[in-house]
C-alpha cells in the first residue's frame, strides 16, 4: 500500500488517485505534492516487531498473517495509552486508593470509552491526513486558536515532564540513589533513546519499559491480598468512601486528567504519521488503541487496589503525600519487595511518560513551524527537532533539582490542569473529525459525535462544580452536582433536537454523493483545501470555550495555592 495515494493534479488543482499496486516512493518524488509535511514520513512501516513494505497490498486472510501485521503496526496506541499511566498517574491513582479505598474504581471504568473515543479519532486523522494535530488546528482554525492550543500544550507538557522527573527521583530514592545522580542520568538516557535516528530502535526501547510494568501489575495486586467481592462492587457501582467534597472532586478531575490527557491526542496522531501508517492499516491501529486503553485501565485499577488494601486499617490510610511516601509506606506494611516493585513501576512509568510527552511537544512544533520532525532522521538531518526534545528534557530535569521545590503539589496540580484543558482539546478534535475536506469518507458518524458531545459536557460540568465550590467552599457538592447534571442533561437534549432538525432540513433535496474508496482516500495538500466556513454558532462556541478555560484555570490556581498553604 502506497503512502502517497493521492497527489495534487498539476495545473488543475484536483485530486488524482494513484493505483495501489504501483510503488510511488521514488527519490524524485517531491513531498510538496502530498499533504505529508516531512518526506521521512513516507516509506515502509518499520515497527519494533515487524516491517510492512510500502507497496504491500496483499490481503491478510489467515490468523497468522493478521497477527504478524498487527505486531508490525501496533505501537502508537499502546505507547500513548500506557504512557498516560506516568508519574502523575501513579501518584493520582495511589492517592485515590490510599485516601478513598477502592471506592473510585468506577471512575476508571467510565474513562475507558472516553479514552477509546478520543484516541480512535486521532488515529483516523493521522492515517488519512498525514499531518499532525497542531498543524491541522493552525490550518483549519487560524493562527489565534493554533497559538492558544500550542501554548496550552507546551505549558502543560513541560509541567508534565517535570512531574516525570519528580517520579524518577522519588522512585530511585527508595533504593538510596540521590536525585543529583538519578535525575541527570535519566535525562541522558531519555535523550539517547530518541536521537538514534531509528524509529524502530526507539519503539523497542519503549516496549522494554512497557513489558516490565506489565509484569509488575499483577504482582502488586497479589502482594496486597485484595478482596475480589469489594473490587467488583466498587468497579461497577459508583460511590465514594467518606465525604464528597471539593477535595474529592479535585481528585476525580485529576484522575480524568491523568487518564485522558491532551498530550495523547498530539502524540498518537504524530506517531501514527511517523510510523507511516495509512488508511489501509487503520483497523489494525484502532485495535492497537483498544488494547492500550484496557491495559491502561487495568494498570490504573491495580494501583488503586494495591494502595487501598495495603493501607486499609493502618495509620497510612487517608494520609497521602506523594508517590515516594507511598513506596515507603508499602515497604512498612507489606515488606521491602512491595515497596521495591512499586518504585520500579513508578520509575518505568516516569521514563515512558517523559519520552512520550517530550516527543509529542517536539512533534507539534515540527508540524507548526515546518521543521523536519521524524524519528527516522538522524540528529544531523533533524537538528532542531532533537534539540527541542533534548532542551525540554534538560530544563525539566533542572527544575526538579531545585532545593525545596513543592514536588508533590506540582504533580497533583498538573493532573487537574490536564483534566480542565481536555474539553477544549476534544472540541478541536470533534470539529476536525467532521471536516469533510480533512477526512472525506472517514468523518465521524452521528453516534460518535453524540458521545463526544456528552463527554465534553460532563467534563465541563465537573470543572464548573470545582469552580463554584472553590468560591463557595461551604456549598453542598452533592446537591450542586445534581443540579448541574440536570441542567446538562436538558441542554444536551435540546441541542440534540435542534441538531436533528437542522440535519433533516440540510439533507432535503441533497444529491447523494458517490461512495469513495476509504482505503485509498487521502487528504489533499493543505494549501489546496477550501477555507473552512466560520459560522456565528461556531464563533460563539469558541468564545464560550475560551471563557470556560480562563475561568477554570484561574480557579485551579487558587485551589492549588489554598492547598499549599493548608487553607
LINHUFEN-V481806 format. One line per field, one symbol per residue. ss: DSSP state (h for helix, s for strand, l for the rest). phi: phi as a letter, one per 40 degrees, with the letter a starting at -180 (. if undefined). Layout:
ss = ???
phi = ???
This chain:
ss = lllllssssllllsssslllllllllllllhhhlllllhhhlllsssllsssllllllllllhhhhhhhhhhhllhhhhhhhhlllhhhhhhhhhhhhhhllllhhhhhhhhhhhhhhhhhhhhhhhhhlllhhhhhhhhhlhhhhhhhhhhhhhhhhhhhhhhhhhhhhhhhlllllhhhhhhhhhhhhhhhhllllhhhhhhhhhhhhhhhhhhhhhhhhhllllhhhhhhhhhlllllllllhhhhhhhhhhhhhhllhhhhhhhhhhhhhllllhhhhhhhhhhhhhhhhhhhhhhhhhhhhhhhhhlllllllllllhhhhhhhhhhhhlhhhhhhhhhhhhhhhhhhhhhhhhhhhhhhhhhhlllllllllllllhhhhhhhhhhhhhhhhhhllllllhhhhhhhhhhhhhhhhhhhhhhhhhhlllhhhhhhhlllhhhhhhhhhhhhhhhhhhhhhhhhhhlllllhhhhhhhhhhhhhhhhhhhhhhhhhhhhhhhllllllllllllllllllhhhlllllllhhhhhhhhhhhhhhhhhhhhhhhhhhhhhlll
phi = .cbbcbbcccgbgbcbcbdccbcbcbdccccccbcdcbcccbhccbccbibbccbcbcccbcccccccccccccidccccccccccdccdcccccdcccbgccbcccccccdccdcccccccccdccccgbccccccccbbgcccccccccccccccccccdcccccccccccccgccccbcccccccccccdcccgbccccccdcccccccccccdcccccccfcbccccccccbbcaacgccbccccccccccccccbcdcccccccccccccgcbddbdcccccdccccccccccccccccccccccccgbcccgbcbaccccdccdcccbhdccccccccdcccccccccccccccccdcccccbgccaacccccccbdcdcccdccdcccccccccccgcccccddccccccccccddccccdcccccbccccbfcccccdccccccccdccccccccccccccccbcccccccdccccccccccccccccccccccccccccgccccccccccbcbccddcbcccccccccccccccccccccccccccccccccccccgc
